[in-house]
Amino acid sequence: MIMGLVAPLKQGDQVPVSLTFEKAATISVSFEVQGMGAQAPGPLNHTATAAPPVKP
């Protein structure tokens, strides 16, 4: 759920989002708004962008 929107989202908009995790750091990402019925993006190589493990 996206909270705190001040205007409707339009196709092509870039939406900056902060993800806050209970036992890890907050990270900032950006999402591109797609049109209704748009195909999902293809698979990503998550190993290149993975965060370092959190120490217990």
Distance bins in CASP14 RR format, pairs under 12 A and 6 or more apart:
PFRMAT RR
TARGET T0000
AUTHOR 0000-0000-0000
RMODE 2
METHOD distances of the structure
MODEL  1
1 17 0 0 0 0 0 1 0 0 0 0 0
2 8 0 0 0 0 0 1 0 0 0 0 0
2 9 0 0 0 0 1 0 0 0 0 0 0
2 13 0 0 0 0 0 1 0 0 0 0 0
2 15 1 0 0 1 0 0 0 0 0 0 0
2 16 0 0 0 0 0 1 0 0 0 0 0
2 17 1 0 0 1 0 0 0 0 0 0 0
2 18 0 0 0 0 0 1 0 0 0 0 0
2 19 0 0 0 0 0 1 0 0 0 0 0
2 31 0 0 0 0 1 0 0 0 0 0 0
2 33 0 0 0 0 0 1 0 0 0 0 0
3 17 0 0 0 0 0 1 0 0 0 0 0
3 18 0 0 0 0 0 1 0 0 0 0 0
3 20 0 0 0 0 0 1 0 0 0 0 0
4 15 0 0 0 0 0 1 0 0 0 0 0
4 17 0 0 0 0 0 1 0 0 0 0 0
4 18 0 0 0 0 0 1 0 0 0 0 0
5 13 0 0 0 0 0 1 0 0 0 0 0
5 15 0 0 0 0 1 0 0 0 0 0 0
5 16 0 0 0 0 0 1 0 0 0 0 0
5 17 0 0 0 0 0 1 0 0 0 0 0
5 33 0 0 0 0 0 1 0 0 0 0 0
6 15 0 0 0 0 0 1 0 0 0 0 0
7 13 0 0 0 0 1 0 0 0 0 0 0
7 15 0 0 0 0 0 1 0 0 0 0 0
7 33 0 0 0 0 0 1 0 0 0 0 0
8 15 0 0 0 0 0 1 0 0 0 0 0
8 33 0 0 0 0 1 0 0 0 0 0 0
9 15 1 0 0 1 0 0 0 0 0 0 0
9 17 0 0 0 0 0 1 0 0 0 0 0
9 31 0 0 0 0 1 0 0 0 0 0 0
9 32 0 0 0 0 0 1 0 0 0 0 0
9 33 1 0 1 0 0 0 0 0 0 0 0
9 34 0 0 0 0 1 0 0 0 0 0 0
9 35 0 0 0 0 1 0 0 0 0 0 0
9 36 0 0 0 0 0 1 0 0 0 0 0
10 32 0 0 0 0 0 1 0 0 0 0 0
10 33 1 0 0 1 0 0 0 0 0 0 0
10 34 0 0 0 0 0 1 0 0 0 0 0
10 35 0 0 0 0 1 0 0 0 0 0 0
10 36 0 0 0 0 0 1 0 0 0 0 0
11 32 0 0 0 0 1 0 0 0 0 0 0
11 33 1 0 1 0 0 0 0 0 0 0 0
11 34 1 0 0 1 0 0 0 0 0 0 0
11 35 1 0 1 0 0 0 0 0 0 0 0
11 36 0 0 0 0 1 0 0 0 0 0 0
11 37 0 0 0 0 0 1 0 0 0 0 0
11 38 0 0 0 0 1 0 0 0 0 0 0
12 30 0 0 0 0 0 1 0 0 0 0 0
12 31 0 0 0 0 0 1 0 0 0 0 0
12 32 1 0 1 0 0 0 0 0 0 0 0
12 33 1 0 1 0 0 0 0 0 0 0 0
12 34 1 0 0 1 0 0 0 0 0 0 0
12 35 0 0 0 0 1 0 0 0 0 0 0
12 38 0 0 0 0 0 1 0 0 0 0 0
13 30 0 0 0 0 0 1 0 0 0 0 0
13 31 0 0 0 0 1 0 0 0 0 0 0
13 32 1 0 0 1 0 0 0 0 0 0 0
13 33 1 0 1 0 0 0 0 0 0 0 0
13 34 0 0 0 0 1 0 0 0 0 0 0
13 35 0 0 0 0 0 1 0 0 0 0 0
14 29 0 0 0 0 0 1 0 0 0 0 0
14 30 1 0 1 0 0 0 0 0 0 0 0
14 31 1 0 0 1 0 0 0 0 0 0 0
14 32 1 0 1 0 0 0 0 0 0 0 0
14 33 1 0 0 1 0 0 0 0 0 0 0
14 34 0 0 0 0 0 1 0 0 0 0 0
15 28 0 0 0 0 0 1 0 0 0 0 0
15 29 0 0 0 0 1 0 0 0 0 0 0
15 30 1 0 0 1 0 0 0 0 0 0 0
15 31 1 0 1 0 0 0 0 0 0 0 0
15 32 1 0 0 1 0 0 0 0 0 0 0
15 33 1 0 0 1 0 0 0 0 0 0 0
15 34 0 0 0 0 0 1 0 0 0 0 0
16 27 0 0 0 0 0 1 0 0 0 0 0
16 28 1 0 0 1 0 0 0 0 0 0 0
16 29 1 0 0 1 0 0 0 0 0 0 0
16 30 1 0 1 0 0 0 0 0 0 0 0
16 31 0 0 0 0 1 0 0 0 0 0 0
16 32 0 0 0 0 0 1 0 0 0 0 0
16 33 0 0 0 0 0 1 0 0 0 0 0
17 26 0 0 0 0 0 1 0 0 0 0 0
17 27 0 0 0 0 1 0 0 0 0 0 0
17 28 1 0 0 1 0 0 0 0 0 0 0
17 29 1 0 1 0 0 0 0 0 0 0 0
17 30 1 0 0 1 0 0 0 0 0 0 0
17 31 1 0 0 1 0 0 0 0 0 0 0
17 32 0 0 0 0 0 1 0 0 0 0 0
17 33 0 0 0 0 0 1 0 0 0 0 0
18 25 0 0 0 0 0 1 0 0 0 0 0
18 26 1 0 1 0 0 0 0 0 0 0 0
18 27 1 0 0 1 0 0 0 0 0 0 0
18 28 1 0 1 0 0 0 0 0 0 0 0
18 29 0 0 0 0 1 0 0 0 0 0 0
18 30 0 0 0 0 0 1 0 0 0 0 0
18 31 0 0 0 0 0 1 0 0 0 0 0
19 25 0 0 0 0 1 0 0 0 0 0 0
19 26 1 0 0 1 0 0 0 0 0 0 0
19 27 1 0 1 0 0 0 0 0 0 0 0
19 28 1 0 0 1 0 0 0 0 0 0 0
19 29 1 0 0 1 0 0 0 0 0 0 0
19 30 0 0 0 0 0 1 0 0 0 0 0
19 31 0 0 0 0 0 1 0 0 0 0 0
19 51 0 0 0 0 0 1 0 0 0 0 0
20 26 1 0 1 0 0 0 0 0 0 0 0
20 27 0 0 0 0 1 0 0 0 0 0 0
20 28 0 0 0 0 0 1 0 0 0 0 0
20 29 0 0 0 0 0 1 0 0 0 0 0
21 27 1 0 0 1 0 0 0 0 0 0 0
21 51 0 0 0 0 1 0 0 0 0 0 0
21 54 0 0 0 0 1 0 0 0 0 0 0
22 54 0 0 0 0 0 1 0 0 0 0 0
23 53 0 0 0 0 0 1 0 0 0 0 0
23 54 1 0 1 0 0 0 0 0 0 0 0
23 55 0 0 0 0 0 1 0 0 0 0 0
23 56 0 0 0 0 1 0 0 0 0 0 0
24 50 0 0 0 0 0 1 0 0 0 0 0
24 51 1 0 0 1 0 0 0 0 0 0 0
24 52 0 0 0 0 1 0 0 0 0 0 0
24 53 0 0 0 0 1 0 0 0 0 0 0
24 54 1 0 1 0 0 0 0 0 0 0 0
24 55 0 0 0 0 0 1 0 0 0 0 0
24 56 0 0 0 0 0 1 0 0 0 0 0
25 51 1 0 0 1 0 0 0 0 0 0 0
25 52 0 0 0 0 1 0 0 0 0 0 0
25 53 0 0 0 0 0 1 0 0 0 0 0
25 54 1 0 0 1 0 0 0 0 0 0 0
25 55 0 0 0 0 0 1 0 0 0 0 0
26 51 0 0 0 0 0 1 0 0 0 0 0
27 49 0 0 0 0 1 0 0 0 0 0 0
27 50 0 0 0 0 0 1 0 0 0 0 0
27 51 1 0 0 1 0 0 0 0 0 0 0
27 52 0 0 0 0 0 1 0 0 0 0 0
29 44 0 0 0 0 0 1 0 0 0 0 0
29 49 0 0 0 0 1 0 0 0 0 0 0
29 51 0 0 0 0 0 1 0 0 0 0 0
31 41 0 0 0 0 0 1 0 0 0 0 0
32 38 0 0 0 0 1 0 0 0 0 0 0
32 41 0 0 0 0 1 0 0 0 0 0 0
34 40 0 0 0 0 1 0 0 0 0 0 0
34 41 0 0 0 0 1 0 0 0 0 0 0
44 50 0 0 0 0 0 1 0 0 0 0 0
END
